[in-house]
Amino acid sequence: MTSDGTIIVEHLSKSFGPVRAVDDLSFEVAPGRVTGFLGPNGAGKTTTLRMLLGLVRPTSGVATIGGEAYGQISRPLRTVGAALEAASFHPGRTALDHLRLYTPQVGVPDARASQVLELVGLSEAAHRRVGGFSLGMRQRLALATTLLGDPRVLLLDEPANGLDPEGIRWLRGFLRALAAEGRTILVSSHVLSEVEQTVDDVVIIARGRLAHASSLAELAGMARVQVRAVSPDAAGLTALVDRSAWTRTDAGDPRVADLWDVDAATVGAAAFAAGLELHELSSRDPGLEGLFLQLVGAVESAVA
Ligand SMILES: Nc1ncnc2c1ncn2[C@@H]1O[C@H](COP(=O)(O)OP(=O)(O)OP(=O)(O)O)[C@@H](O)[C@H]1O
């Protein structure tokens, strides 16, 4: 393992029979940052994480952590902490007993179990049976389990799932602090808004393909105002949009033009000059979530 915990995914593909779950996917995840791994249900996030962990063999391409495939890392549980599926806990075990099951595998002393419980704020519940835990407490316990080996890299599948606003706030602060220590943190989610305040970088996928990868700040800079022009003259509207080379997304009605790279005043002036009757001219800010859906939609319609 090289000194840093950079994750590199290169031309990664995985087919399950006719289903292309991951399709020529490439991206990098940098240490010292929290990266959101985003995409709608079925986009291929879990399959990608499973390939990173050597649990699924890629059809082609490679996925490495610190320059090595997971199977080559000498003490993998001390290097990579992963929480993939909704963790299942034996309901009769206490939180501490659950963690002590794993300490020998990870190769850390039993005392580490109490330390990680303290890190996730569960010390007071250490001797309580997990069967009585709330979903939020289970999520914290799953996170504590991933931290046993003090790993440099954390892969977390939907860690905010089931957390209340207070739990989400806590998770945000916790992950940010771990990243500030130089760790690589990859967090999957199917909604950008859930991780928007947590992540530094985003990797967005759809239909197994890369839709977008950048810092969150760059993505926010792309969130543009959308202008909607509605005319009873569909052919005239299309001719104006084409002539002006504006970017139009399909609104499902030829009399409606949703435009991304122009302001309302410019559209109004051009329509007036062309003698085109408009019944509506409005602008709206689709926000980050709207942009996310647009990026996903562009890939989905290209694949369909
Ligand atoms: N073992 C498998 N056998 C067959 N198909 C699979 C298998 N694992 C995943 N798939 C298919 O691959 C595609 C990607 O699934 P994956 O679970 O990776 O997506 P995801 O982005 O994690 O979705 P979700 O947010 O719903 O968990 C889906 O169409 C899924 O049905």
The ligand as an ORCA input file, in Angstrom:
! r2SCAN-3c Opt
* xyz 0 1
  N     -25.655    -10.395     -7.871
  C     -26.374     -9.818     -8.825
  N     -26.985    -10.547     -9.796
  C     -27.698     -9.957    -10.766
  N     -27.882     -8.625    -10.875
  C     -27.312     -7.842     -9.953
  C     -26.533     -8.389     -8.880
  N     -26.085     -7.352     -8.110
  C     -26.573     -6.231     -8.681
  N     -27.308     -6.504     -9.782
  C     -27.944     -5.531    -10.692
  O     -26.983     -4.554    -11.031
  C     -27.549     -3.259    -11.085
  C     -26.797     -2.335    -10.122
  O     -27.104     -2.685     -8.778
  P     -26.406     -2.035     -7.510
  O     -26.947     -2.716     -6.313
  O     -24.937     -2.020     -7.683
  O     -26.939     -0.539     -7.593
  P     -26.974      0.567     -6.466
  O     -26.594      1.839     -7.141
  O     -26.172      0.158     -5.298
  O     -28.503      0.611     -6.104
  P     -29.228      0.780     -4.671
  O     -29.140      2.248     -4.329
  O     -30.627      0.350     -4.994
  O     -28.526     -0.128     -3.706
  C     -29.007     -3.429    -10.764
  O     -29.699     -3.523    -11.993
  C     -29.054     -4.736    -10.007
  O     -30.311     -5.365    -10.168
*
